[in-house]
Amino acid sequence: MSQTGNRRGVTLVEVLLAVVVLSVGIVGVLRAYIISLGALEAAQGTIDSVHLARQKMADVEQTVLEQGGVSPGLVSGNFEGVYQDYVWQWETAAASTEALCRSGVTVSREGLPRQLTLVTYVWNKNYKKD
């Protein structure tokens, strides 16, 4: 005796189709999550660079005050501790006004092309008034 009446339930093909659609959706969500993690890491690197550049610029300003100005030149080094993979560079060059020097602090992370530079103008201690 065969019943061909109202059957309830789902077939195997319907279940497989639902699993495929669900897995495609999950893969899309996971890809978006991975991309957002990369953006979060880049943003954290920028925040760290700004913090370190401000810290190094404060050191530069203290040096300028102690020495009564600066001479053109270039100094570089690495940060210590947690930020040891960050490097800094302090470059001082003559400005268009003889009494001033353009002083810039650049911070970058080793191996990455992104860098952050803060610039200020300081007294040129080699300047002699007439």
Wavefront OBJ file of the C-alpha trace (Angstrom):
o trace
v 0.000 0.000 0.000
v 1.637 3.231 -1.036
v 0.747 6.650 0.234
v 1.178 9.473 -2.149
v -0.812 11.972 -0.158
v 0.444 14.948 1.792
v 4.021 14.281 2.853
v 5.663 16.524 5.372
v 9.398 17.068 5.769
v 12.337 18.109 3.660
v 14.294 16.200 1.139
v 18.029 15.665 1.239
v 18.495 18.037 -1.706
v 16.738 20.844 0.158
v 18.911 20.300 3.243
v 22.109 20.350 1.139
v 21.005 23.528 -0.610
v 20.311 25.231 2.718
v 23.745 24.194 4.045
v 25.468 25.607 0.941
v 23.621 28.931 1.206
v 24.396 29.169 4.925
v 28.088 28.364 4.444
v 28.439 31.013 1.707
v 26.962 33.564 4.108
v 29.304 32.500 6.927
v 32.353 32.761 4.641
v 31.343 36.332 3.726
v 30.988 37.308 7.377
v 34.381 35.763 8.239
v 36.087 37.631 5.395
v 34.599 40.919 6.599
v 35.812 40.109 10.122
v 39.369 39.431 8.913
v 39.411 42.677 6.908
v 38.193 44.637 9.941
v 40.972 43.115 12.063
v 43.534 44.378 9.546
v 42.011 47.860 9.647
v 42.021 47.778 13.443
v 45.714 46.847 13.502
v 46.564 49.677 11.079
v 44.622 52.158 13.216
v 46.401 50.988 16.364
v 49.742 51.435 14.580
v 48.783 54.998 13.680
v 47.778 55.752 17.270
v 51.066 54.326 18.536
v 53.021 56.361 15.954
v 51.293 59.597 16.976
v 51.958 58.900 20.653
v 55.631 58.107 20.029
v 56.125 61.122 17.727
v 54.635 63.471 20.335
v 56.868 61.923 22.993
v 59.991 62.313 20.849
v 59.012 65.879 19.863
v 58.766 66.742 23.579
v 62.310 65.376 23.989
v 63.459 67.504 21.042
v 61.870 70.630 22.499
v 63.557 69.956 25.838
v 66.909 69.569 24.059
v 66.368 72.836 22.191
v 65.638 74.664 25.452
v 68.683 73.194 27.174
v 71.047 73.982 24.288
v 69.583 77.370 23.388
v 68.755 76.243 19.850
v 69.888 73.580 17.403
v 72.217 73.174 14.473
v 71.195 71.477 11.222
v 71.720 67.727 11.331
v 70.189 64.258 11.471
v 69.832 61.873 14.419
v 67.959 58.566 14.492
v 67.324 55.628 16.758
v 64.898 52.997 18.004
v 62.330 53.174 20.764
v 62.655 50.760 23.664
v 60.383 48.247 25.335
v 57.044 47.426 23.750
v 57.752 49.827 20.875
v 61.167 48.442 19.916
v 60.018 47.814 16.340
v 59.408 51.562 15.871
v 62.226 53.826 14.675
v 62.537 57.604 14.951
v 64.473 60.187 13.001
v 65.068 63.797 14.030
v 66.106 65.993 11.131
v 66.951 69.646 11.444
v 67.538 71.753 8.351
v 67.975 75.455 7.651
v 64.704 77.289 7.087
v 64.012 80.166 4.723
v 64.538 82.512 7.675
v 68.167 82.381 8.789
v 67.348 82.568 12.498
v 65.207 79.423 12.388
v 65.696 75.750 11.649
v 63.006 73.385 10.434
v 62.986 70.500 12.895
v 61.027 67.358 12.111
v 60.505 64.091 13.978
v 59.549 61.088 11.860
v 58.303 57.831 13.370
v 57.815 54.623 11.409
v 57.480 50.943 12.068
v 60.252 48.765 10.694
v 59.164 46.929 7.573
v 56.134 49.129 6.878
v 56.038 52.027 4.387
v 53.731 54.215 6.522
v 55.421 56.967 8.520
v 54.318 59.950 10.567
v 56.174 63.282 10.700
v 55.744 66.206 13.104
v 57.440 69.484 12.155
v 58.216 72.610 14.140
v 60.560 75.571 13.791
v 63.261 76.199 16.388
v 66.007 78.750 17.003
v 69.175 78.235 14.948
v 71.978 78.470 17.479
v 74.519 79.168 14.695
v 72.673 82.365 13.746
v 74.604 85.547 14.500
v 72.871 88.911 14.577
v 74.602 91.744 12.740
l 1 2 3 4 5 6 7 8 9 10 11 12 13 14 15 16 17 18 19 20 21 22 23 24 25 26 27 28 29 30 31 32 33 34 35 36 37 38 39 40 41 42 43 44 45 46 47 48 49 50 51 52 53 54 55 56 57 58 59 60 61 62 63 64 65 66 67 68 69 70 71 72 73 74 75 76 77 78 79 80 81 82 83 84 85 86 87 88 89 90 91 92 93 94 95 96 97 98 99 100 101 102 103 104 105 106 107 108 109 110 111 112 113 114 115 116 117 118 119 120 121 122 123 124 125 126 127 128 129 130
